[in-house]
C-alpha cells in the first residue's frame, strides 16, 4: 500500500518564517514587546527562550478567525492591521493591553470574519464582555475598531453600546 503525503497550505503558523506582516530581516536587530531580541524571519519570537518567564499581561484577548473562509473574507492581514491600531492607541502594552491572536475555524463561517472577546477576569477584565462574539468584522473600518478598543479598554459593556447586528447570538443550553 502506497503512503499518501499531505501538505499544508497554512502560512500563519508560528513555525512559518513568513508569519506576521513585518518579519525581522537578515542582519536586522529588533526587540519584541517583552524586550527580547527577535529571531530572524519572525515578528516576535525571542532569540533567548526562558521557560520560566511569565507571559505579558493582557486585559482583553481578541481571537480573530483567520482560517480559510474568514481569512479570504477580509483579503488583508487583519490581525497585523489591528495590532498597528492598538499600538497607535497605546493599548499594545500596560494595564489595559488588548492582545490579538489568530485562530483557526470556529465553525461560524456564515458570520465571517468572526472575533471572540475574552476578558482577563482574574485581573482587570470586564466579565460582561467575556465570551462575546463579533461578526462580519472584516467590514469594520479603522474607526469602528478604535471604538471597540476604546470601549474594551475602559471596561464599558459592548452589548449596551454597540449595535446588536455586530454580535453573534449564542445558543445556551439549560
PyMOL commands that set and color helices and strands:
alter all, ss='L'
color gray80, all
select helices_A, chain A and resi 68-74+78-89+109-111+127-129+137-139+142-153+158-161+164-166
alter helices_A, ss='H'
color red, helices_A
select strands_A, chain A and resi 60-65+98-103+115-119+132-134
alter strands_A, ss='S'
color yellow, strands_A
deselect
rebuild
show_as cartoon
